[in-house]
């Protein structure tokens, strides 16, 4: 348990940041899930639209420190490849 006033404050701050980061991660996952659902349904137009909405959310996750930039880069790359393959069919 935190003893000093500084460590007590840091514990409070950590709780707050944890809630905010959890909400951000959840929001990002929702956007990615919408893209994946559109791909699974075979709807190329909806998948493309969902991907365009998801990319800025993923990028925002990097700037806010929730996700690593390489992770986001990999996710965007793989999703866009799947959308592109769906559009080609």
C-alpha positions, 0 to 999 in steps of 0.5 A: 500500500502507498505510504507517502503522499506522493505515492498515494497521488500516483496511485490515484492518477494510475487508476484514472489513466487505467480507466481512460486507456481501457475506454480508448482500447475498447473504442479502437477494438470496436472500430476494428471489429466493424471492419472485420464484420464487414469483411466476413459479410463480404460487403466490400463497400462497408468494409472500405468505409469502416476501414477509413473510420478505423484508421484515425482511431488506431493512429490516435491510440498511438499518440495517446500511448495506448498502442505501439506504432508498429502494432497499429501499422501492422493492424492497418496493413493487414486490414487494408490488404483484406479489404483490398482482396475483398474488393478485387473479387 
